[in-house]
Amino acid sequence: MMDDTGRELRPLEDPEDDCYSSSSDDTSVKVGEKPKTPRVDAMCVETPRENGFHQSTRICLEYIREAMLHHRWQEAAEYMACYPQMLEDTSFGYTERCKELVWRLSTEILHHHPNSNMDDYNSIYERMKHSGFKHYLKISLEHSFHLLLHGHIVDAKRQLLTTASWRYGKEQAVQHQKAKLIHAYRSLLDYILWCDKKVSNSDPDYQESCDIQEKNNNFRQASVNLKEIVRNPGVWDPFILSYVEMLEFYKDHKEALSVLNDYAYDNNFPPNPNAHVYLYQYLKRHDAPEKKLLKVLKILHVSVPSHELMLEYSSLLLQSEKESDIQKAFRIIVEMLDFACWRSNLDVWNSLKAIIQKLKSQKDWRKVVHAEMAGRKDWWPVLHFTSFHASKDSDENPDLMEVKASLINVLCPDTKLKYGARGVNSGERT
């Protein structure tokens, strides 16, 4: 915001001729002479291409910026009441830049002003939307967000309905993308209205047929647009979740699963770990076979080995009787502990301990552990088993310290470590 204001504060120049070129006697730098530092008040000096009106509005903008920087919002609002006169000037091609500046400054001041109200916001948004077509869609979407933020959901939807039918000239690619976004958020508002009706209809003492019909209408309106939107490659997390929730409510599990599968596995969509999380959560809610759950978690593990669901992944593998699955569970938990965010998590260390206990039933279990820890021997002890960690774990989580200490000899058998707990030192009873 301040960067834009700073650009606007520069003196007006001729787009074709540089009035500050090196030909000027005052600004040219001679050989062997140090360049002069321009004075701060130079922005207020009238230039050859600037008349009194331009100078006044530019100085007014400087005062607005100064007031905003020092959080003097009433003063900024008073100056702002004068600055929009700049919109009436069409010289030099600065009108579009001024429009966006007035829009940004006005909403920022209203956002912080203690006496601003919804009518003030509506007035600014409506004026700026109709001051030109370039920012119409963007301003309309922001207006809807503001209405939604203040609980005016119906007004926000009405705003988007009007915006969705707006057209200007030949539709360009950028305009088309913004129009799709308008449709997407309009559907999201239909979903919110559907949620409100769903909550009210859940009360058996309050179930009127007109409300049920309205809820179903909201679902139809939202689902038609959401189904179309989520077909376009992109990251549509909140829209996907809304659509799937409605489909689940109406027990259309086939369509819900199809949407989630496309979102997770369609190569046209950008890589998105959340897509696999949503698919896993849906499958788990509907008691899908363990094989399907493992398939989804396997892909998630490749992209985000530190994800919290890796704890569930290792737990599912641990239930298997295959030696390879137990070894895989060991690798998954060790990889989780490669990340500092998990090093103080008791559940992860307990899971590692349980896996090692089951792993010991295999003849070559030491080779498995050694192969996994070989590349970590130089930095894993520093990450988990220093005297600092011992002191911290002893004070904050003694149970964690005891679990970790009992695993030292297995994980780092050839390393002397200063880590002990309650009579346990380097993995052995003292």
MOURRA-V652371 format. One record per pair of residues at least 24 apart in sequence whose C-alpha atoms are under 6 Angstrom apart, sorted by sequence separation. I is the first residue (numbers start at 1). J is the second residue. D is the distance in Angstrom with one decimal. If there is no record, write none. Layout:
I_J_D + I_J_D
//
This chain:
194_218_5.4 + 57_83_5.9 + 160_186_5.9 + 190_218_5.3 + 390_419_5.3 + 306_336_4.9 + 191_222_5.9 + 387_418_5.3 + 11_43_5.9 + 190_222_5.2 + 386_418_6.0 + 387_419_5.6 + 385_419_5.8 + 187_222_4.4 + 233_268_5.8 + 234_269_5.6 + 233_269_4.5 + 187_225_6.0 + 73_113_5.5 + 9_58_5.8 + 346_400_5.4
//
